[in-house]
Amino acid sequence: MFLLRSILFLFLFFLVSCNSDKTEEEMKELWSKANTKQQIINRSGTLFNSGVDMDLAMRDAENRLQTGGGMFGKGGLSLGSILGGDEKEGSAQASVAMNVNIYLWRGALETIDFMPLNSADQIGGTIITDWYSTTDNSNERCKLNIFITGKKLKTENLKVTTFCQEFKDQIWTNKKIDSQNNIKIENAILNKAKKLRLQSS
C-alpha cells in the first residue's frame, strides 16, 4: 500500500512539474512574440508604416509607449508647443522641445499652414499632414511627411516626402512623385526658416 502511494505521488509530482515547465515555456514564447518589432509598432498606434521605414516606425513606437500613449505624453499637444512659443507650464517642456532647429520647425509649419495636420512632434522632428485637395482639382490629393533632424539650420537636417493620389474608377490610386517637387518644398521651408531667423535677430 505504501509503495502504491509513493508511486502515485511520484507520478503526480512528475505530471505537475511537466505542466509547469510547459506553461513557463509557453509564457516565454508568448513574451518573445509580444516583443517583436512589429508587435511593438502595432501596439503603439504609430502613424508610420513599418513596411516603408521600420527604423522610423520603431523609434516613434518606442517614444509613444514610453510617454504614455503619445509623443507628447498624457498632456497632449498645444498650439504653443507646436509653434515653439514660451508657455507658463514650465521650462522643462520648452527645453525638451528644442531637439530640432526651431526656425526649421516654424518654417515648415508656416509653409504648409494651408494643409490639415495629422500629427506634429517637435521632439522627434516629424510633421505629418492629412490628405489635401484643392477646390480646382478635387480628384487629386496629396499629403506630406516632413522630417527635421539636428539643431542647425542646414539643408541636410530637412527631408520632405510627398504622397499624391488620383481618384480613378471610384478608387484612389497612387501617383508617381517627381523628386524635384520634394526639393521645391524643402527650399521653400529653408527660405522661410532663414527669414524667421533674420526677424528674430
C-alpha positions in Angstrom: 0.0 0.0 0.0 2.8 2.4 0.9 4.6 1.6 -2.3 1.5 2.2 -4.3 1.0 5.6 -2.7 4.7 6.5 -3.3 4.4 5.6 -7.0 1.1 7.6 -7.3 2.7 10.6 -5.5 5.8 10.5 -7.8 3.6 10.3 -10.9 1.5 13.3 -9.8 4.7 15.3 -9.0 6.1 14.5 -12.4 2.8 15.5 -14.1 2.6 18.8 -12.3 6.3 19.6 -13.0 5.9 18.8 -16.7 2.8 21.1 -16.9 4.6 24.0 -15.1 7.6 23.7 -17.4 5.3 23.7 -20.4 3.4 26.8 -19.0 6.7 28.5 -18.4 7.9 27.7 -22.0 4.6 28.9 -23.4 4.8 32.2 -21.4 8.4 32.7 -22.7 7.2 32.1 -26.3 4.3 34.5 -25.9 6.5 37.2 -24.3 9.1 36.9 -27.1 6.3 37.2 -29.7 4.8 40.2 -27.9 8.1 42.0 -28.0 8.9 41.6 -31.7 9.4 45.0 -33.5 6.2 44.6 -35.4 4.1 43.8 -32.3 5.6 46.9 -30.5 4.8 49.0 -33.6 1.2 47.6 -33.7 0.6 48.3 -30.0 1.9 51.9 -30.1 -0.5 53.3 -32.6 2.3 55.0 -34.6 1.3 56.6 -37.9 4.5 55.5 -39.7 4.3 52.5 -42.0 6.8 49.8 -40.8 6.9 48.4 -44.4 8.3 51.7 -45.7 10.7 52.6 -42.8 11.0 50.1 -40.0 13.5 52.1 -38.0 11.5 55.3 -38.1 8.3 53.4 -37.1 10.1 51.7 -34.3 11.6 54.9 -32.9 8.2 56.6 -33.0 6.5 53.5 -31.4 9.0 53.4 -28.5 8.6 57.1 -27.9 4.8 56.7 -27.8 4.9 53.8 -25.5 7.4 55.4 -23.1 5.5 58.6 -22.8 2.1 57.0 -22.1 0.5 56.7 -25.4 1.7 59.7 -27.4 4.7 61.6 -28.4 3.7 64.5 -26.1 2.7 62.3 -23.2 -0.7 62.4 -21.4 -0.8 66.2 -21.6 -1.4 66.2 -25.3 -0.4 68.8 -27.8 -0.9 72.5 -27.7 -0.7 75.2 -30.3 2.0 76.9 -28.3 4.2 73.8 -28.2 3.8 73.3 -31.9 4.9 76.8 -32.8 7.7 76.7 -30.1 6.3 79.6 -28.1 7.1 80.2 -24.5 4.4 78.8 -22.2 3.9 79.2 -18.5 3.7 75.5 -18.0 7.4 75.2 -17.2 10.8 75.5 -18.8 11.3 71.7 -18.7 8.9 71.2 -21.7 10.5 74.1 -23.6 14.0 72.6 -23.2 12.8 69.1 -24.2 11.1 70.6 -27.3 14.3 72.1 -28.6 15.8 68.9 -30.0 15.4 70.3 -33.6 16.1 73.7 -35.1 13.3 76.0 -34.1 13.4 78.0 -37.3 13.1 74.9 -39.5 10.3 73.8 -37.3 8.4 77.1 -37.5 9.3 77.5 -41.2 7.8 74.1 -42.0 4.6 74.7 -40.1 4.1 78.1 -41.7 4.9 76.9 -45.2 2.3 74.2 -45.1 -0.3 76.0 -42.9 -2.9 75.6 -45.7 -2.8 71.8 -45.2 -4.6 70.0 -42.4 -2.2 68.5 -39.8 -2.4 64.8 -38.9 0.4 64.9 -36.3 3.3 67.2 -35.2 6.1 66.0 -32.9 8.7 68.7 -32.2 10.7 66.3 -30.0 11.1 63.8 -32.8 11.0 66.5 -35.5 8.2 65.0 -37.6 5.3 66.7 -39.2 2.6 64.6 -41.0 -0.2 66.3 -42.9 -3.5 64.8 -43.8 -4.7 64.5 -47.4 -5.3 67.8 -49.1 -7.1 68.6 -52.3 -7.6 72.0 -54.0 -11.0 73.2 -55.0 -9.9 73.3 -58.6 -8.8 69.7 -58.7 -10.8 67.6 -56.1 -9.9 64.4 -57.9 -6.2 64.7 -56.8 -5.0 64.8 -53.2 -1.5 65.0 -51.6 0.0 64.7 -48.2 3.4 65.4 -46.8 5.8 63.8 -44.3 8.4 66.3 -43.1 11.4 65.2 -41.0 13.7 67.7 -39.2 16.9 66.4 -37.6 19.5 68.3 -35.7 19.7 71.8 -34.2 21.4 73.6 -37.1 19.6 75.4 -39.9 21.0 73.5 -42.8 19.7 71.5 -45.8 20.7 68.1 -44.6 18.6 68.5 -41.5 15.4 68.7 -43.5 13.7 66.0 -45.6 10.3 66.2 -47.3 8.4 63.2 -48.7 5.3 63.8 -50.8 2.5 61.3 -51.5 -0.2 62.0 -54.1 -3.2 60.1 -55.3 -5.7 60.4 -58.1 -9.3 59.4 -58.0 -10.0 57.0 -60.9 -12.7 54.4 -61.4 -14.1 55.1 -57.9 -10.8 54.4 -56.1 -7.7 56.5 -55.1 -4.6 55.4 -56.9 -1.0 56.4 -56.1 0.7 58.8 -58.5 4.4 58.8 -59.3 6.1 61.7 -57.5 8.8 63.9 -59.1 11.6 64.2 -56.6 12.0 67.9 -57.7 8.7 68.6 -56.0 10.1 67.5 -52.7 13.2 69.7 -53.2 11.0 72.7 -54.1 9.1 72.3 -50.8 12.3 71.8 -48.9 13.7 75.0 -50.4 10.5 76.9 -49.5 10.8 75.8 -45.9 14.5 76.7 -45.8 13.9 80.2 -47.1 11.0 80.7 -44.6 13.3 79.4 -41.8 16.0 81.9 -42.8 13.6 84.8 -42.8 12.3 83.8 -39.4 15.9 83.7 -38.1 16.6 87.2 -39.5 13.4 88.6 -38.0 14.4 87.2 -34.6 17.9 88.7 -34.6 
